[in-house]
Amino acid sequence: MTSAWRQLPPLNPSDFDTVRRLAFDTCGISLHAGKLGLVSSRLERLVRKYSFGTFGDYIRFLMERRAGPEFSEFIDHLTTNHSGFWREPEHFTFLKEKILAERPKSMKIWSAACATGEEPYTIAMCCLDAGVPGAVSATDISNTALNTAVAGEYEESRLNALPPGWRNRYFETDRRTPGKWKILRSVRACVRFGTFNLLHPCTEAGLFDVIFLCIPTMSITQSDLMSISCEPGDAGLSQSETVIGMSQGNLPFRDRFL
C-alpha cells in the first residue's frame, strides 16, 4: 500500500553507489555520478510504494529479493526506453537497399535492446516492403517496455517519421483507443518478443543474419559482442552508441555495421 506523502531524506552517495553496483553487476547499466538526481527521482516512487522511510531501507529490502519481481521492477525504473519508428533512418535504408535488396532470402534479425517495440516493428515493415520473409527476434531487459511492445499501440504523433504511406499500410485505428494506431497482424506475425539480459551469454539468443544493437547506458565488452552468433556476418550497431573497450574501427564487418 502506498504511504501518505512525506518528505524523504535525500539519496546519499553511499546508497547511490550501492544502486550503481547493483545495476551494473546484474544487467550492465552504467550510472555515472551525475545521474544521482535522476536515480533519486525514479526510485522515490518505489520507496513510497513500499512505505519505506529512507532510500537505504528500500535498497536493503531490494538486496534480499534479487530473484523476485521487486528487483525486476527496480531495473524497469532505471532503464531508459527511448525508441522510435524509423529512428536513425540510415540504418533502415541500409537494411532495405543493401542487405534485403542484395540477399532476397528469408532473414533472421535480432533487435537486441528493443525497448517499446518501434525498432523491431520497423525492421519487420522493411522486410514486408522489400518482399523478403523476415523473422525478427526482439528482446529487452525491461518487462514494462516489453508489455508496451507486445500491445503494439502507439500515439499518432509517434508515427510521423515513417516513410510516406507506411502508416496506412502497416497500422490500423481502433475506435476503442481513439488517437492510437495499432500494428497490423501481418507485421506482428514477423516479430517475437522476449526478455533477455545482454550480460548473459549471447549465444543463447541463436543465429542471426543481422543484429541491431542500441545500448546507450550499457557496458558491453568486445568478447561479449563477439559471442553473438551472426549468419553469415551482418550486424547492426547504432553509430551514436559507445562500446566500452572497443573502437568502431576494431569492429568486424565494419562496412556492414549500421
Secondary structure, DSSP 8 states (H G I E B T S, - for coil): ------------HHHHHHHHHHHHHHH-B---GGGHHHHHHHHHHHHHHTT-SSHHHHHHHHHT-TTSHHHHHHHHHH------TT-SHHHHHHIIIIIIHH--S-EEEEETT-TTSHHHHHHHHHHHHHT--EEEEEEES-HHHHHHHHHTEEEGGGGTTS-TTHHHHHEEE-TTSTTEEEE-HHHHTTEEEEE--TTS-GGGG-EESEEEE--TTB---HHHHHTSEESSS-BEE-TT---TT--GGGSTTGGGB-
